[in-house]
Amino acid sequence: MSINAFHILFGAVAVIILYIAAIAVLLRTKSGILPYMSLILFPVIAPLGILLENYNRKIK
């Protein structure tokens, strides 16, 4: 199985959606500068961490 343009486009759209959701959570919770820096330094893992933290916060 080779990687074609559809796979690359799907991955890019998924990362963009993660970024939009993570930035929306950060703006709503009025976070400091460190979470935004983590978005720049860790492009895929940081949005997932931010969203999971927000999810865990809602459960408690």
PQR file with spaces between the fields and no chain letter, atoms N, CA, C, O and H, PARSE charges and radii, in Angstrom:
ATOM       1  N    MET     1       0.847   -1.177    0.000 -0.4000 1.5000
ATOM       2  CA   MET     1       0.000    0.000    0.000 -0.0000 2.0000
ATOM       3  C    MET     1       0.889    1.236    0.000  0.5500 1.7000
ATOM       4  O    MET     1       1.739    1.401    0.875 -0.5500 1.4000
ATOM       5  N    SER     2       0.691    2.076   -0.961 -0.4000 1.5000
ATOM       6  CA   SER     2       1.496    3.286   -1.053 -0.0000 2.0000
ATOM       7  C    SER     2       0.686    4.496   -0.574  0.5500 1.7000
ATOM       8  O    SER     2      -0.544    4.482   -0.550 -0.5500 1.4000
ATOM       9  H    SER     2       0.001    1.941   -1.672  0.4000 1.0000
ATOM      10  N    ILE     3       1.398    5.501   -0.209 -0.4000 1.5000
ATOM      11  CA   ILE     3       0.752    6.740    0.244 -0.0000 2.0000
ATOM      12  C    ILE     3       0.463    7.582   -0.987  0.5500 1.7000
ATOM      13  O    ILE     3       1.364    7.903   -1.763 -0.5500 1.4000
ATOM      14  H    ILE     3       2.398    5.512   -0.229  0.4000 1.0000
ATOM      15  N    ASN     4      -0.792    7.932   -1.154 -0.4000 1.5000
ATOM      16  CA   ASN     4      -1.165    8.774   -2.282 -0.0000 2.0000
ATOM      17  C    ASN     4      -1.639   10.142   -1.784  0.5500 1.7000
ATOM      18  O    ASN     4      -1.597   10.423   -0.586 -0.5500 1.4000
ATOM      19  H    ASN     4      -1.524    7.671   -0.524  0.4000 1.0000
ATOM      20  N    ALA     5      -2.075   10.962   -2.685 -0.4000 1.5000
ATOM      21  CA   ALA     5      -2.475   12.335   -2.356 -0.0000 2.0000
ATOM      22  C    ALA     5      -3.675   12.353   -1.407  0.5500 1.7000
ATOM      23  O    ALA     5      -3.778   13.251   -0.572 -0.5500 1.4000
ATOM      24  H    ALA     5      -2.109   10.735   -3.658  0.4000 1.0000
ATOM      25  N    PHE     6      -4.567   11.397   -1.518 -0.4000 1.5000
ATOM      26  CA   PHE     6      -5.733   11.360   -0.639 -0.0000 2.0000
ATOM      27  C    PHE     6      -5.321   11.143    0.816  0.5500 1.7000
ATOM      28  O    PHE     6      -5.883   11.770    1.714 -0.5500 1.4000
ATOM      29  H    PHE     6      -4.483   10.668   -2.196  0.4000 1.0000
ATOM      30  N    HIS     7      -4.354   10.268    1.058 -0.4000 1.5000
ATOM      31  CA   HIS     7      -3.881   10.024    2.424 -0.0000 2.0000
ATOM      32  C    HIS     7      -3.237   11.272    3.017  0.5500 1.7000
ATOM      33  O    HIS     7      -3.466   11.596    4.182 -0.5500 1.4000
ATOM      34  H    HIS     7      -3.898    9.759    0.328  0.4000 1.0000
ATOM      35  N    ILE     8      -2.440   11.964    2.227 -0.4000 1.5000
ATOM      36  CA   ILE     8      -1.794   13.187    2.692 -0.0000 2.0000
ATOM      37  C    ILE     8      -2.831   14.253    2.986  0.5500 1.7000
ATOM      38  O    ILE     8      -2.742   14.939    4.004 -0.5500 1.4000
ATOM      39  H    ILE     8      -2.254   11.701    1.280  0.4000 1.0000
ATOM      40  N    LEU     9      -3.802   14.400    2.118 -0.4000 1.5000
ATOM      41  CA   LEU     9      -4.863   15.392    2.323 -0.0000 2.0000
ATOM      42  C    LEU     9      -5.692   15.057    3.553  0.5500 1.7000
ATOM      43  O    LEU     9      -6.043   15.956    4.317 -0.5500 1.4000
ATOM      44  H    LEU     9      -3.874   13.843    1.291  0.4000 1.0000
ATOM      45  N    PHE    10      -6.007   13.804    3.757 -0.4000 1.5000
ATOM      46  CA   PHE    10      -6.773   13.377    4.930 -0.0000 2.0000
ATOM      47  C    PHE    10      -6.003   13.673    6.218  0.5500 1.7000
ATOM      48  O    PHE    10      -6.585   14.164    7.186 -0.5500 1.4000
ATOM      49  H    PHE    10      -5.722   13.074    3.136  0.4000 1.0000
ATOM      50  N    GLY    11      -4.715   13.384    6.240 -0.4000 1.5000
ATOM      51  CA   GLY    11      -3.889   13.676    7.408 -0.0000 2.0000
ATOM      52  C    GLY    11      -3.809   15.164    7.690  0.5500 1.7000
ATOM      53  O    GLY    11      -3.886   15.579    8.846 -0.5500 1.4000
ATOM      54  H    GLY    11      -4.242   12.986    5.454  0.4000 1.0000
ATOM      55  N    ALA    12      -3.657   15.969    6.655 -0.4000 1.5000
ATOM      56  CA   ALA    12      -3.575   17.419    6.833 -0.0000 2.0000
ATOM      57  C    ALA    12      -4.889   17.972    7.373  0.5500 1.7000
ATOM      58  O    ALA    12      -4.875   18.829    8.257 -0.5500 1.4000
ATOM      59  H    ALA    12      -3.595   15.631    5.716  0.4000 1.0000
ATOM      60  N    VAL    13      -6.000   17.510    6.870 -0.4000 1.5000
ATOM      61  CA   VAL    13      -7.306   17.976    7.353 -0.0000 2.0000
ATOM      62  C    VAL    13      -7.522   17.552    8.805  0.5500 1.7000
ATOM      63  O    VAL    13      -8.072   18.317    9.597 -0.5500 1.4000
ATOM      64  H    VAL    13      -6.012   16.814    6.152  0.4000 1.0000
ATOM      65  N    ALA    14      -7.096   16.347    9.156 -0.4000 1.5000
ATOM      66  CA   ALA    14      -7.236   15.885   10.537 -0.0000 2.0000
ATOM      67  C    ALA    14      -6.429   16.752   11.491  0.5500 1.7000
ATOM      68  O    ALA    14      -6.915   17.101   12.567 -0.5500 1.4000
ATOM      69  H    ALA    14      -6.649   15.726    8.512  0.4000 1.0000
ATOM      70  N    VAL    15      -5.206   17.104   11.116 -0.4000 1.5000
ATOM      71  CA   VAL    15      -4.367   17.952   11.972 -0.0000 2.0000
ATOM      72  C    VAL    15      -4.954   19.355   12.078  0.5500 1.7000
ATOM      73  O    VAL    15      -4.920   19.954   13.153 -0.5500 1.4000
ATOM      74  H    VAL    15      -4.811   16.820   10.243  0.4000 1.0000
ATOM      75  N    ILE    16      -5.488   19.886   10.993 -0.4000 1.5000
ATOM      76  CA   ILE    16      -6.111   21.220   11.021 -0.0000 2.0000
ATOM      77  C    ILE    16      -7.316   21.223   11.951  0.5500 1.7000
ATOM      78  O    ILE    16      -7.506   22.175   12.709 -0.5500 1.4000
ATOM      79  H    ILE    16      -5.516   19.400   10.120  0.4000 1.0000
ATOM      80  N    ILE    17      -8.122   20.185   11.905 -0.4000 1.5000
ATOM      81  CA   ILE    17      -9.292   20.094   12.790 -0.0000 2.0000
ATOM      82  C    ILE    17      -8.848   20.004   14.245  0.5500 1.7000
ATOM      83  O    ILE    17      -9.458   20.622   15.119 -0.5500 1.4000
ATOM      84  H    ILE    17      -7.967   19.413   11.289  0.4000 1.0000
ATOM      85  N    LEU    18      -7.784   19.234   14.515 -0.4000 1.5000
ATOM      86  CA   LEU    18      -7.252   19.156   15.878 -0.0000 2.0000
ATOM      87  C    LEU    18      -6.785   20.525   16.358  0.5500 1.7000
ATOM      88  O    LEU    18      -7.059   20.911   17.494 -0.5500 1.4000
ATOM      89  H    LEU    18      -7.289   18.733   13.805  0.4000 1.0000
ATOM      90  N    TYR    19      -6.085   21.257   15.505 -0.4000 1.5000
ATOM      91  CA   TYR    19      -5.609   22.594   15.873 -0.0000 2.0000
ATOM      92  C    TYR    19      -6.769   23.526   16.185  0.5500 1.7000
ATOM      93  O    TYR    19      -6.733   24.236   17.189 -0.5500 1.4000
ATOM      94  H    TYR    19      -5.862   20.943   14.582  0.4000 1.0000
ATOM      95  N    ILE    20      -7.791   23.536   15.348 -0.4000 1.5000
ATOM      96  CA   ILE    20      -8.944   24.423   15.559 -0.0000 2.0000
ATOM      97  C    ILE    20      -9.624   24.105   16.877  0.5500 1.7000
ATOM      98  O    ILE    20      -9.965   25.012   17.636 -0.5500 1.4000
ATOM      99  H    ILE    20      -7.821   22.958   14.532  0.4000 1.0000
ATOM     100  N    ALA    21      -9.823   22.828   17.153 -0.4000 1.5000
ATOM     101  CA   ALA    21     -10.474   22.437   18.401 -0.0000 2.0000
ATOM     102  C    ALA    21      -9.620   22.797   19.611  0.5500 1.7000
ATOM     103  O    ALA    21     -10.146   23.284   20.612 -0.5500 1.4000
ATOM     104  H    ALA    21      -9.546   22.091   16.536  0.4000 1.0000
ATOM     105  N    ALA    22      -8.314   22.564   19.534 -0.4000 1.5000
ATOM     106  CA   ALA    22      -7.427   22.866   20.662 -0.0000 2.0000
ATOM     107  C    ALA    22      -7.350   24.359   20.924  0.5500 1.7000
ATOM     108  O    ALA    22      -7.364   24.779   22.081 -0.5500 1.4000
ATOM     109  H    ALA    22      -7.887   22.168   18.720  0.4000 1.0000
ATOM     110  N    ILE    23      -7.269   25.164   19.885 -0.4000 1.5000
ATOM     111  CA   ILE    23      -7.218   26.620   20.068 -0.0000 2.0000
ATOM     112  C    ILE    23      -8.528   27.131   20.629  0.5500 1.7000
ATOM     113  O    ILE    23      -8.527   28.052   21.446 -0.5500 1.4000
ATOM     114  H    ILE    23      -7.258   24.823   18.945  0.4000 1.0000
ATOM     115  N    ALA    24      -9.648   26.559   20.212 -0.4000 1.5000
ATOM     116  CA   ALA    24     -10.941   26.965   20.767 -0.0000 2.0000
ATOM     117  C    ALA    24     -11.003   26.662   22.262  0.5500 1.7000
ATOM     118  O    ALA    24     -11.509   27.475   23.035 -0.5500 1.4000
ATOM     119  H    ALA    24      -9.649   25.811   19.549  0.4000 1.0000
ATOM     120  N    VAL    25     -10.496   25.505   22.675 -0.4000 1.5000
ATOM     121  CA   VAL    25     -10.475   25.157   24.101 -0.0000 2.0000
ATOM     122  C    VAL    25      -9.565   26.111   24.860  0.5500 1.7000
ATOM     123  O    VAL    25      -9.918   26.573   25.945 -0.5500 1.4000
ATOM     124  H    VAL    25     -10.085   24.844   22.046  0.4000 1.0000
ATOM     125  N    LEU    26      -8.394   26.412   24.298 -0.4000 1.5000
ATOM     126  CA   LEU    26      -7.457   27.306   24.985 -0.0000 2.0000
ATOM     127  C    LEU    26      -8.025   28.719   25.116  0.5500 1.7000
ATOM     128  O    LEU    26      -7.841   29.362   26.149 -0.5500 1.4000
ATOM     129  H    LEU    26      -8.107   26.037   23.416  0.4000 1.0000
ATOM     130  N    LEU    27      -8.698   29.198   24.101 -0.4000 1.5000
ATOM     131  CA   LEU    27      -9.288   30.535   24.181 -0.0000 2.0000
ATOM     132  C    LEU    27     -10.438   30.575   25.187  0.5500 1.7000
ATOM     133  O    LEU    27     -10.624   31.571   25.887 -0.5500 1.4000
ATOM     134  H    LEU    27      -8.847   28.676   23.262  0.4000 1.0000
ATOM     135  N    ARG    28     -11.200   29.496   25.252 -0.4000 1.5000
ATOM     136  CA   ARG    28     -12.334   29.459   26.170 -0.0000 2.0000
ATOM     137  C    ARG    28     -11.873   29.379   27.625  0.5500 1.7000
ATOM     138  O    ARG    28     -12.516   29.945   28.510 -0.5500 1.4000
ATOM     139  H    ARG    28     -11.049   28.688   24.683  0.4000 1.0000
ATOM     140  N    THR    29     -10.765   28.681   27.879 -0.4000 1.5000
ATOM     141  CA   THR    29     -10.291   28.537   29.253 -0.0000 2.0000
ATOM     142  C    THR    29      -9.298   29.622   29.645  0.5500 1.7000
ATOM     143  O    THR    29      -8.823   29.637   30.780 -0.5500 1.4000
ATOM     144  H    THR    29     -10.243   28.221   27.161  0.4000 1.0000
ATOM     145  N    LYS    30      -8.976   30.526   28.731 -0.4000 1.5000
ATOM     146  CA   LYS    30      -8.054   31.637   28.981 -0.0000 2.0000
ATOM     147  C    LYS    30      -6.726   31.132   29.535  0.5500 1.7000
ATOM     148  O    LYS    30      -6.294   31.538   30.614 -0.5500 1.4000
ATOM     149  H    LYS    30      -9.362   30.513   27.809  0.4000 1.0000
ATOM     150  N    SER    31      -6.089   30.249   28.786 -0.4000 1.5000
ATOM     151  CA   SER    31      -4.815   29.649   29.199 -0.0000 2.0000
ATOM     152  C    SER    31      -3.667   30.629   28.997  0.5500 1.7000
ATOM     153  O    SER    31      -3.810   31.652   28.328 -0.5500 1.4000
ATOM     154  H    SER    31      -6.439   29.919   27.909  0.4000 1.0000
ATOM     155  N    GLY    32      -2.531   30.292   29.588 -0.4000 1.5000
ATOM     156  CA   GLY    32      -1.323   31.101   29.437 -0.0000 2.0000
ATOM     157  C    GLY    32      -0.630   30.828   28.116  0.5500 1.7000
ATOM     158  O    GLY    32      -1.229   30.293   27.184 -0.5500 1.4000
ATOM     159  H    GLY    32      -2.415   29.461   30.131  0.4000 1.0000
ATOM     160  N    ILE    33       0.633   31.199   28.048 -0.4000 1.5000
ATOM     161  CA   ILE    33       1.394   31.079   26.806 -0.0000 2.0000
ATOM     162  C    ILE    33       1.942   29.669   26.568  0.5500 1.7000
ATOM     163  O    ILE    33       2.157   29.288   25.418 -0.5500 1.4000
ATOM     164  H    ILE    33       1.119   31.633   28.806  0.4000 1.0000
ATOM     165  N    LEU    34       2.171   28.891   27.623 -0.4000 1.5000
ATOM     166  CA   LEU    34       2.796   27.576   27.465 -0.0000 2.0000
ATOM     167  C    LEU    34       2.001   26.600   26.598  0.5500 1.7000
ATOM     168  O    LEU    34       2.604   25.913   25.773 -0.5500 1.4000
ATOM     169  H    LEU    34       1.995   29.201   28.558  0.4000 1.0000
ATOM     170  N    PRO    35       0.679   26.507   26.744 -0.5600 1.5000
ATOM     171  CA   PRO    35      -0.049   25.593   25.839  0.2800 2.0000
ATOM     172  C    PRO    35       0.054   25.991   24.367  0.5500 1.7000
ATOM     173  O    PRO    35       0.091   25.131   23.487 -0.5500 1.4000
ATOM     174  N    TYR    36       0.102   27.304   24.105 -0.4000 1.5000
ATOM     175  CA   TYR    36       0.245   27.744   22.717 -0.0000 2.0000
ATOM     176  C    TYR    36       1.627   27.400   22.178  0.5500 1.7000
ATOM     177  O    TYR    36       1.771   27.047   21.008 -0.5500 1.4000
ATOM     178  H    TYR    36       0.072   28.003   24.819  0.4000 1.0000
ATOM     179  N    MET    37       2.643   27.503   23.031 -0.4000 1.5000
ATOM     180  CA   MET    37       3.995   27.120   22.616 -0.0000 2.0000
ATOM     181  C    MET    37       4.078   25.619   22.349  0.5500 1.7000
ATOM     182  O    MET    37       4.780   25.181   21.437 -0.5500 1.4000
ATOM     183  H    MET    37       2.526   27.790   23.982  0.4000 1.0000
ATOM     184  N    SER    38       3.360   24.837   23.148 -0.4000 1.5000
ATOM     185  CA   SER    38       3.378   23.394   22.920 -0.0000 2.0000
ATOM     186  C    SER    38       2.709   23.037   21.592  0.5500 1.7000
ATOM     187  O    SER    38       3.086   22.053   20.957 -0.5500 1.4000
ATOM     188  H    SER    38       2.789   25.193   23.888  0.4000 1.0000
ATOM     189  N    LEU    39       1.728   23.822   21.172 -0.4000 1.5000
ATOM     190  CA   LEU    39       1.111   23.586   19.863 -0.0000 2.0000
ATOM     191  C    LEU    39       2.117   23.776   18.741  0.5500 1.7000
ATOM     192  O    LEU    39       2.090   23.054   17.744 -0.5500 1.4000
ATOM     193  H    LEU    39       1.422   24.622   21.688  0.4000 1.0000
ATOM     194  N    ILE    40       3.001   24.743   18.904 -0.4000 1.5000
ATOM     195  CA   ILE    40       3.999   24.991   17.869 -0.0000 2.0000
ATOM     196  C    ILE    40       5.084   23.912   17.894  0.5500 1.7000
ATOM     197  O    ILE    40       5.523   23.443   16.844 -0.5500 1.4000
ATOM     198  H    ILE    40       3.023   25.330   19.713  0.4000 1.0000
ATOM     199  N    LEU    41       5.514   23.520   19.099 -0.4000 1.5000
ATOM     200  CA   LEU    41       6.619   22.571   19.205 -0.0000 2.0000
ATOM     201  C    LEU    41       6.212   21.125   18.918  0.5500 1.7000
ATOM     202  O    LEU    41       6.994   20.364   18.349 -0.5500 1.4000
ATOM     203  H    LEU    41       5.158   23.901   19.952  0.4000 1.0000
ATOM     204  N    PHE    42       5.003   20.746   19.305 -0.4000 1.5000
ATOM     205  CA   PHE    42       4.532   19.369   19.122 -0.0000 2.0000
ATOM     206  C    PHE    42       3.214   19.395   18.344  0.5500 1.7000
ATOM     207  O    PHE    42       2.144   19.409   18.952 -0.5500 1.4000
ATOM     208  H    PHE    42       4.368   21.365   19.768  0.4000 1.0000
ATOM     209  N    PRO    43       3.275   19.403   17.026 -0.5600 1.5000
ATOM     210  CA   PRO    43       2.090   19.688   16.214  0.2800 2.0000
ATOM     211  C    PRO    43       0.944   18.679   16.295  0.5500 1.7000
ATOM     212  O    PRO    43      -0.201   19.066   16.061 -0.5500 1.4000
ATOM     213  N    VAL    44       1.187   17.431   16.608 -0.4000 1.5000
ATOM     214  CA   VAL    44       0.097   16.452   16.634 -0.0000 2.0000
ATOM     215  C    VAL    44      -0.260   16.058   18.061  0.5500 1.7000
ATOM     216  O    VAL    44      -1.438   15.924   18.391 -0.5500 1.4000
ATOM     217  H    VAL    44       2.117   17.116   16.798  0.4000 1.0000
ATOM     218  N    ILE    45       0.743   15.872   18.905 -0.4000 1.5000
ATOM     219  CA   ILE    45       0.493   15.380   20.263 -0.0000 2.0000
ATOM     220  C    ILE    45      -0.095   16.466   21.160  0.5500 1.7000
ATOM     221  O    ILE    45      -0.942   16.171   22.003 -0.5500 1.4000
ATOM     222  H    ILE    45       1.700   15.981   18.638  0.4000 1.0000
ATOM     223  N    ALA    46       0.335   17.706   20.998 -0.4000 1.5000
ATOM     224  CA   ALA    46      -0.154   18.791   21.864 -0.0000 2.0000
ATOM     225  C    ALA    46      -1.664   19.019   21.725  0.5500 1.7000
ATOM     226  O    ALA    46      -2.341   19.124   22.747 -0.5500 1.4000
ATOM     227  H    ALA    46       1.023   17.946   20.314  0.4000 1.0000
ATOM     228  N    PRO    47      -2.223   19.100   20.512 -0.5600 1.5000
ATOM     229  CA   PRO    47      -3.684   19.265   20.437  0.2800 2.0000
ATOM     230  C    PRO    47      -4.446   18.104   21.060  0.5500 1.7000
ATOM     231  O    PRO    47      -5.484   18.307   21.689 -0.5500 1.4000
ATOM     232  N    LEU    48      -3.934   16.889   20.886 -0.4000 1.5000
ATOM     233  CA   LEU    48      -4.591   15.736   21.508 -0.0000 2.0000
ATOM     234  C    LEU    48      -4.546   15.845   23.031  0.5500 1.7000
ATOM     235  O    LEU    48      -5.536   15.558   23.704 -0.5500 1.4000
ATOM     236  H    LEU    48      -3.091   16.724   20.375  0.4000 1.0000
ATOM     237  N    GLY    49      -3.411   16.257   23.570 -0.4000 1.5000
ATOM     238  CA   GLY    49      -3.287   16.427   25.019 -0.0000 2.0000
ATOM     239  C    GLY    49      -4.210   17.499   25.558  0.5500 1.7000
ATOM     240  O    GLY    49      -4.817   17.328   26.615 -0.5500 1.4000
ATOM     241  H    GLY    49      -2.607   16.490   23.024  0.4000 1.0000
ATOM     242  N    ILE    50      -4.321   18.607   24.834 -0.4000 1.5000
ATOM     243  CA   ILE    50      -5.200   19.699   25.267 -0.0000 2.0000
ATOM     244  C    ILE    50      -6.651   19.243   25.258  0.5500 1.7000
ATOM     245  O    ILE    50      -7.402   19.534   26.189 -0.5500 1.4000
ATOM     246  H    ILE    50      -3.828   18.746   23.975  0.4000 1.0000
ATOM     247  N    LEU    51      -7.047   18.532   24.212 -0.4000 1.5000
ATOM     248  CA   LEU    51      -8.441   18.077   24.124 -0.0000 2.0000
ATOM     249  C    LEU    51      -8.749   17.018   25.177  0.5500 1.7000
ATOM     250  O    LEU    51      -9.835   17.020   25.757 -0.5500 1.4000
ATOM     251  H    LEU    51      -6.437   18.296   23.455  0.4000 1.0000
ATOM     252  N    LEU    52      -7.801   16.113   25.429 -0.4000 1.5000
ATOM     253  CA   LEU    52      -8.026   15.091   26.452 -0.0000 2.0000
ATOM     254  C    LEU    52      -8.070   15.697   27.847  0.5500 1.7000
ATOM     255  O    LEU    52      -8.849   15.254   28.692 -0.5500 1.4000
ATOM     256  H    LEU    52      -6.919   16.112   24.957  0.4000 1.0000
ATOM     257  N    GLU    53      -7.241   16.707   28.096 -0.4000 1.5000
ATOM     258  CA   GLU    53      -7.282   17.379   29.395 -0.0000 2.0000
ATOM     259  C    GLU    53      -8.629   18.063   29.606  0.5500 1.7000
ATOM     260  O    GLU    53      -9.199   18.002   30.696 -0.5500 1.4000
ATOM     261  H    GLU    53      -6.609   17.067   27.410  0.4000 1.0000
ATOM     262  N    ASN    54      -9.130   18.709   28.565 -0.4000 1.5000
ATOM     263  CA   ASN    54     -10.432   19.363   28.669 -0.0000 2.0000
ATOM     264  C    ASN    54     -11.540   18.327   28.886  0.5500 1.7000
ATOM     265  O    ASN    54     -12.474   18.566   29.652 -0.5500 1.4000
ATOM     266  H    ASN    54      -8.666   18.758   27.680  0.4000 1.0000
ATOM     267  N    TYR    55     -11.436   17.185   28.214 -0.4000 1.5000
ATOM     268  CA   TYR    55     -12.425   16.124   28.384 -0.0000 2.0000
ATOM     269  C    TYR    55     -12.403   15.587   29.813  0.5500 1.7000
ATOM     270  O    TYR    55     -13.454   15.377   30.418 -0.5500 1.4000
ATOM     271  H    TYR    55     -10.677   16.991   27.592  0.4000 1.0000
ATOM     272  N    ASN    56     -11.194   15.365   30.354 -0.4000 1.5000
ATOM     273  CA   ASN    56     -11.082   14.880   31.738 -0.0000 2.0000
ATOM     274  C    ASN    56     -11.594   15.905   32.741  0.5500 1.7000
ATOM     275  O    ASN    56     -12.158   15.543   33.773 -0.5500 1.4000
ATOM     276  H    ASN    56     -10.340   15.536   29.862  0.4000 1.0000
ATOM     277  N    ARG    57     -11.399   17.172   32.438 -0.4000 1.5000
ATOM     278  CA   ARG    57     -11.885   18.226   33.319 -0.0000 2.0000
ATOM     279  C    ARG    57     -13.429   18.232   33.359  0.5500 1.7000
ATOM     280  O    ARG    57     -14.028   18.496   34.402 -0.5500 1.4000
ATOM     281  H    ARG    57     -10.941   17.465   31.599  0.4000 1.0000
ATOM     282  N    LYS    58     -14.055   17.941   32.218 -0.4000 1.5000
ATOM     283  CA   LYS    58     -15.516   17.921   32.165 -0.0000 2.0000
ATOM     284  C    LYS    58     -16.100   16.724   32.881  0.5500 1.7000
ATOM     285  O    LYS    58     -17.204   16.804   33.420 -0.5500 1.4000
ATOM     286  H    LYS    58     -13.569   17.727   31.371  0.4000 1.0000
ATOM     287  N    ILE    59     -15.372   15.606   32.896 -0.4000 1.5000
ATOM     288  CA   ILE    59     -15.876   14.392   33.542 -0.0000 2.0000
ATOM     289  C    ILE    59     -15.935   14.566   35.055  0.5500 1.7000
ATOM     290  O    ILE    59     -16.881   14.107   35.696 -0.5500 1.4000
ATOM     291  H    ILE    59     -14.476   15.541   32.458  0.4000 1.0000
ATOM     292  N    LYS    60     -14.938   15.221   35.623 -0.4000 1.5000
ATOM     293  CA   LYS    60     -14.856   15.362   37.091 -0.0000 2.0000
ATOM     294  C    LYS    60     -15.886   16.267   37.637  0.5500 1.7000
ATOM     295  O    LYS    60     -15.940   16.481   38.848 -0.5500 1.4000
ATOM     296  H    LYS    60     -14.170   15.594   35.102  0.4000 1.0000
